[in-house]
Amino acid sequence: MGQMLTGRKPIIEALKSGKPIERIGILQGIRGGVIEEIRRLAEQHGVPLAEIDRQSFRQMAVDATTQGVIAFTPTRPTADLELVLSSLAERHATGFLLILDQIEDPQNLGALVRTAECAGVHCVIIPKHHAASITATVVKASAGATEHMPITEVTNVVATVERLKEAGFWIVGLASEGEKTYNEPNYTVPVALVVGNEGHGIRRLVKEHCDHLVRIPLFGKVGSLNASVAGALAMYEVLRQRK
C-alpha cells in the first residue's frame, strides 16, 4: 500500500525532489500562490491532479491536517546503509550519521529529520520496531525534509553501531549521565550521533556500545530537553566544528 502526503510544503518538496507521486488532490475552490506552485510542478512532472469536492476530500483525508491538498505516493523505499557507506568512501566524505533509538513521537521524528537535513547529515537510521516510522504525519512535521534525506530502517541498532565502528565511525550518544558535555568530543572525524527515546533515553545495550556519552548542561528546574531539541543542539555542534 502506498502513502498519503498532506500539507502544501511537504508536497512541494516531494515534487521538487522528483519523488514518485501517483496523483494529487486539491480541495475544490482552494486558490493561492502556493496552490498554483503545486499545479505548476505537477504539470511539469506529469503528475495527475484533480479538484475534489469537500465531502469526498474529507473521506480521503480523515483525521489529517491537509491544508487543502493531498498526494499519494508508492511505498517509500528505504536507503541501503551499505550503499550510503560506499558512497561516503568513494567521495572521501567525512561521514555524519544520526541514529534514533526508539523515538516514538512522530512530531519529534519529523523535527529530527528536518534538522538533520539542514545540518548536512548523510543518513538517518531508525529501528524497524518499537519506534515511529515514516508516516504522512512525520513527512509533514519534517516540512518535506524526508523527501531529501536518506533514511534507513534496521532490525538491530547495536549490530548497526558495530558495523559503523568497523567503517571508522565514532559513536556519540546523548545521555544525561554523560561524562562529557556535548561540545567536548572531536566531531571532525566520521561520527554517528545517537538520540534516545523521549522517556527512557538510549537503551542500555546501545549505550554500552557508544564511544562517548555526552550530556547537554541544564540550568533550570526541568530535568531534560525535548529529544528533537537535544538532537538539534548536538547536530549543529558537529556542523560548527566542521565549518
N, C-alpha and C positions, 0 to 999 in steps of 0.2 A: 504494500500500500504506500502511496506517495504521501507527501507532506503538504500542509497548508501554511503559507506565509501570510501574515497580516501586518498592516501598518505601511504607511507610504514610504518612509525612508528605507526599511528593510527590503521592500520590493524594488525600489530604485537601485539599491546596491546589488541586489541579485541580478537585475537586468544588466547593469554596468559590468558585472564580473563575468558575464557570459554563462552563468549557471543555467542549466536546462530548466525551462519553465513550460509547462504544458498549456496553461491558459490563465488568463487574468479576468477577474470580475470586478466591475466598478458599480457602486450603488447608484441607481438611476437618479439623475438630477445633480450629482456632485460635480462641481466645477472648481477651477483654480489653477494656479501656475504649476503646482506640484503634480496635480492630476494630469495636466496637459503634458508634463515631462514624462510621466508614466506612459501615456498614449504614444508619445513620440518614440520612446525607447522600445516599446512593444512592437511598433510597426517596423522599426529599424532591425530588430532581431527576429522578426517573423513570428511573434507570439500572438495567438488569437486573443482578442479582447472583446468583452461584451458588457453592456449595461444590464443590470439585474434589478428587478423591482424589489421594493423593501421587504415584502414578506418572504420571497424566495431567498433574498440575501441573508436574512436573519436565520433561516433554516440551515443555510450552508455554513454560517459562521457563528453558531450558537456559542455563547459564553466567551466570545473573543472580542477584544477591543481592536477594531479593524481600521478605524479612520476612513471607512468607506471604500476600502479596496482589499481584495484578497487575491492570492495567486496559488496555483497548485503546481508542485514540483515532483519529479520522480524521487524515489527513496534516496536519501543522502548517502553518497559513498564516503567512507572514512579514509583518512590518509594512512598510508603504509609507513610505519615508523622506520623500517629499514631503508625505504626509498628516501625518506627525509634525511637520514644519517648519511646515505651515499651522496645525496645532493650537496650537503654541507661539506663533505670531504672533497668532492670534486671542485667546489668553488673556493676551497680553503677558507671557509667562513668559520668564525668563532661561534659555535652553537649556543643558542639561548632557547631553552625549553621551559614550559610551565606544566607541572604535574598537579592535578587537582584530585586530592584523595577524599573521595566520597562527599563532594559538595552536593547538597540536596536541594537547595533553593534555586529554582530556575532563574530568578532575578539576579542572584549572586553569580551563577554560572555565566549568564549573558554579560553581566558587567565585567567579569574577569576576562572573558574572551575579547570584549571591546578594548579593554586596557592593553591586553596582550598584543592585539593587532596594532594599536597605536605605539606601543613601546618597542616594536620590532622583534617580538617573539617569533621563532621559526615554526613552532608546532605546539599545540595544547594537547595534553594527554589526560584522558579521563577513564575511569573504570567502566566496564560494561554493566556491572551490577551494583546495587545499593548506592546509586548516585543519580543525579539528574542527567537526562540525556538531551540531545539537541532537538528541542521541540519548537513549535511556532512561537511559544512564549519566550524561549531563550533567544531565538533569532531576533525577535523584536527588542528584547532587553539589551541585546548587543548592538542595536542600531545598525544591523546589517553586517557587522564585523565577521559573523560566522561564514559569510559568503566569500571572504578573502583569506581567512585563517585556516590552515590545515589542522584538522582535529582528528586524533586517533583514539580509538577505544581499545583498552587492553583488559585481559582477564585477570592478570596478576601484577599489581603495582610493584611489589618487591622484586619480582623477576625482571620487570622493566627497568627498575633502578639499577639492578646489577648489570643489565645489558648496556645501559648508558655509561656506567663506570668503565666497562670494557672499551667503550668507544672514546674514553678520555674525558668524560664529563665529571664535574664536581657536583654533588647533590647537596643543596642547601634547603633545609626545612624551616618553616616559620613555626615557632613554638614558644609559649610563654616562659618556659623554663630554660630557654636557650642561654648558653654561657656568654655568647657574644651579642652585641647589638647588630641590627640588620645591615648597617653600613660598614662593618668591620671586615668581612671577607673580601678577597680579591675576586671581582667578577669579570676581570678581563680575560679569563680562561673560559673554556666551554663550561656552561653551568645549566643546571636544571633546578628551578625553584619549586618547592613543594608547599602547597597551601592545603590545609586540612579542613575537615568537616566543621560546620558552623558551631556545633555544640561541643564536640569532643576533640577537635583538632586532628592532628595527624595520628594515624593508628600506630600502636607501639612497635610493631614489626617494621613498619616503614621508617619510623624514627631511628630505629637501631641501624638501619642501612644508610642513613644520611651521613655525609662527611662533616657537616656543620649544622647545628641547631641555633637559630638566631631569634632574637626577640625584638619587638618594637617597644621602646620605652613608653610608659603610660604615666601621666601625672595627675589624672583626675580620679574620681571615685569609682568609675566603671572599670570592670576588670579586664575587658578585652575590646578589640576593634572588630567591626564587621569584616568578614572574610575577604570581601572584594576590596575593601579599603586597605587592609593589611597587604594583600597581594599587590595592589597598585603601588604602594609605597616601595615595596621590595623590587618590583619590576623597574620602576623609574630610578632606583639606586643603581641597578645594573646598567641602565642606559646612561646615567650620569657618569659612571666610571669609564664607560667605553667611549663616550663622546668628549 
